[in-house]
Amino acid sequence: MSARTFSLLQHIRRDFNCVFERDPAATSRLEVFLLYSGWHAVVAHRLAHWLLTRRVPFLPRLISQLSRWITGIEIHPGAQIGSDFFIDHGMGVVIGETTQIGHHVSLYQGVTLGGTGKDRGKRHPTLRDHVVVGAGAKVLGNIELGCNVRVGANSVVLKPVPDNSTVVGIPGRMIHKVAKEHPETKLNHSEMPDPTMERIHALYNEVAALKDELHKQQPSSTTPPADE
């Protein structure tokens, strides 16, 4: 067995095992093997990319398209994906040709790692290790998401994001740094901050403080009238 073939099988085995680490619904190895479309799409991509690196014509794109029809997940054979890659549910996920993905990365349904136009060369994003991208999020263009970055659901990220950051909104805004940890299963949307609402509350408090200050500076209206 060649080194490349062994590496391919190792990647597939690790992708299979990481499903159980990140999906609490995964309790049966047979069920994951037969029924998990996210894992099926990753396996198909591993094979298509392996053939592409060996300069096999046509067949890699055919595998990619067959996988898309079966799983609803489109991964271009040219995308470079590290080990322990997990797609949860996965319907509607699109990963472009020049995308580069590190190790231990998780994507949820509806994620797009795409381009912003018809540029040639590197035109899709780079995701470093331990990145989590929430459902419906779009990461567009030749930008880099650093290690341990978390992207909230339905966000649109158009600019690079530094390590250990959380991004939400349209366009994506970095809202805070996160601890230097591995957040594969720690994208809790119920606890994600809302920067727009936070700003509204801040403005409300400022207006209330100004009204109190003006009220204090006004002369008292309880002074008794002068005798006639």
C-alpha positions in Angstrom: 0.0 0.0 0.0 1.5 3.4 -1.0 1.9 6.2 1.4 -0.7 8.3 -0.3 -3.3 5.5 -0.1 -2.5 4.9 3.6 -2.9 8.6 4.2 -6.3 8.6 2.4 -7.5 5.7 4.6 -6.2 7.4 7.7 -8.1 10.6 6.9 -11.3 8.7 6.3 -10.9 6.8 9.6 -10.3 10.0 11.6 -13.2 11.7 9.9 -15.5 8.8 10.9 -14.3 8.8 14.5 -14.7 12.6 15.0 -18.4 12.3 14.2 -18.9 10.6 17.6 -16.8 13.3 19.3 -19.0 16.2 18.0 -22.5 14.8 17.4 -24.3 13.6 20.5 -26.9 11.9 18.3 -24.2 9.6 16.9 -24.5 6.4 18.9 -24.2 3.6 16.4 -21.2 3.1 14.1 -23.4 1.3 11.6 -25.9 4.2 11.5 -23.1 6.7 10.9 -21.5 4.5 8.2 -24.7 4.1 6.3 -26.8 7.2 7.0 -24.7 10.3 7.8 -24.6 12.4 4.6 -21.9 14.7 6.0 -19.5 11.8 6.4 -20.4 10.4 3.0 -19.6 13.8 1.4 -16.3 14.0 3.1 -15.3 10.4 2.0 -16.3 11.2 -1.6 -14.2 14.4 -1.4 -11.2 12.5 0.0 -11.4 10.1 -3.0 -12.0 12.8 -5.6 -9.1 14.9 -4.2 -6.8 11.9 -4.1 -7.6 11.2 -7.8 -7.1 14.9 -8.7 -3.6 14.9 -7.1 -2.8 11.9 -9.3 -3.9 13.9 -12.4 -6.8 11.7 -13.2 -9.1 13.6 -15.6 -12.9 14.0 -15.4 -13.4 11.4 -12.7 -12.8 13.7 -9.7 -15.5 16.1 -10.8 -17.9 13.3 -11.6 -17.5 12.0 -8.0 -18.0 15.5 -6.7 -21.2 15.9 -8.6 -22.6 12.5 -7.7 -21.9 13.3 -4.1 -23.7 16.6 -4.4 -26.8 14.9 -5.9 -26.8 12.3 -3.1 -25.9 14.3 -0.1 -26.8 17.9 -1.0 -23.2 18.9 -0.1 -20.9 20.4 -2.8 -17.1 20.1 -2.3 -14.8 20.9 -5.2 -12.2 18.2 -5.7 -9.5 20.9 -5.5 -10.3 22.0 -2.0 -7.6 21.1 0.6 -9.1 19.7 3.8 -7.2 18.6 6.9 -7.9 15.7 9.2 -10.9 15.3 11.6 -13.2 17.3 9.4 -16.9 17.3 10.4 -20.0 18.5 8.6 -23.1 18.4 10.8 -26.3 17.6 8.8 -24.7 19.4 5.8 -27.5 20.2 3.4 -26.5 23.2 1.3 -22.8 23.3 2.2 -20.6 24.6 -0.6 -16.8 24.5 -0.5 -14.9 26.2 -3.3 -12.0 25.0 -5.3 -9.2 26.9 -3.7 -10.5 26.6 -0.1 -7.9 25.5 2.4 -9.2 23.9 5.7 -7.0 23.0 8.7 -7.5 20.2 11.2 -10.4 19.6 13.5 -12.8 22.0 11.7 -16.6 21.8 12.0 -19.2 23.2 9.5 -23.0 23.2 10.0 -25.7 23.1 7.3 -25.9 25.9 4.7 -22.3 27.1 5.1 -20.6 28.6 2.0 -16.9 28.9 1.7 -16.9 30.8 -1.6 -15.5 33.5 -3.7 -16.5 37.1 -4.4 -16.2 37.2 -8.1 -14.4 35.7 -11.1 -10.8 36.2 -9.8 -8.3 33.6 -10.7 -5.8 32.0 -8.4 -6.5 31.8 -4.7 -10.1 33.1 -4.4 -11.6 31.1 -1.6 -11.1 31.3 2.2 -8.5 29.6 4.4 -9.7 28.2 7.7 -7.0 27.3 10.3 -7.3 24.6 12.9 -10.3 24.2 15.3 -12.6 26.6 13.4 -16.4 26.3 13.9 -18.7 27.8 11.3 -22.4 28.1 12.3 -25.5 27.2 10.2 -26.1 29.4 7.1 -22.8 31.4 7.5 -21.0 32.6 4.4 -17.2 33.1 4.4 -16.3 34.7 1.1 -13.1 35.7 -0.7 -9.4 35.0 -0.2 -9.4 35.7 3.6 -8.1 33.8 6.5 -9.9 32.7 9.7 -7.3 32.0 12.4 -7.2 29.1 14.8 -10.1 28.7 17.3 -12.4 31.1 15.4 -16.1 30.7 15.8 -18.6 32.1 13.2 -22.2 32.7 14.3 -25.2 31.4 12.3 -26.1 33.4 9.2 -23.0 35.6 9.5 -21.3 36.9 6.3 -17.5 37.2 6.8 -15.6 39.3 4.3 -12.5 40.2 6.2 -9.7 38.2 7.9 -10.4 37.1 11.5 -7.6 36.7 14.0 -7.0 33.7 16.2 -9.4 33.0 19.2 -12.2 35.3 18.0 -16.0 35.1 17.7 -17.6 36.7 14.6 -21.3 37.5 14.1 -23.5 39.7 11.9 -23.7 41.0 8.3 -21.1 41.9 7.6 -19.3 39.8 10.2 -17.9 41.7 13.2 -15.5 40.4 15.7 -17.3 40.7 19.1 -14.8 39.3 21.5 -11.9 37.0 22.0 -12.4 33.5 23.2 -10.3 31.4 25.4 -7.5 29.5 23.8 -9.3 26.2 23.6 -10.6 23.8 21.1 -14.3 24.8 20.5 -15.5 21.9 18.2 -18.7 21.6 20.2 -18.8 25.0 21.9 -20.7 27.2 19.4 -23.7 27.8 21.7 -25.9 30.2 19.8 -28.2 30.8 22.8 -25.3 32.5 24.4 -24.0 34.5 21.4 -24.0 38.3 22.1 -26.1 40.7 19.9 -23.8 43.7 19.2 -26.6 45.7 17.6 -28.9 45.3 20.7 -26.0 46.0 23.0 -25.4 49.3 21.2 -29.1 50.2 21.4 -29.0 49.6 25.2 -25.9 51.7 25.5 -27.5 54.6 23.6 -30.7 54.2 25.8 -28.6 54.5 28.9 -26.8 57.5 27.7 -30.0 59.3 26.8 -31.5 58.5 30.2 -28.4 59.8 31.9 -28.6 63.1 29.9 -32.3 63.5 30.8 -31.5 63.1 34.5 -28.7 65.7 34.2 -31.0 68.2 32.5 -33.7 67.6 35.0 -31.3 68.4 37.9 -30.2 71.6 36.2 -33.7 73.0 35.7 -34.9 75.5 38.4 -37.5 74.2 40.8 -41.1 74.8 39.7 -42.4 74.6 43.3 -41.4 78.2 44.3 -44.5 79.9 45.8 -45.9 83.0 43.8 -45.2 86.5 45.1 -47.9 88.3 47.2 -50.2 90.6 45.2 
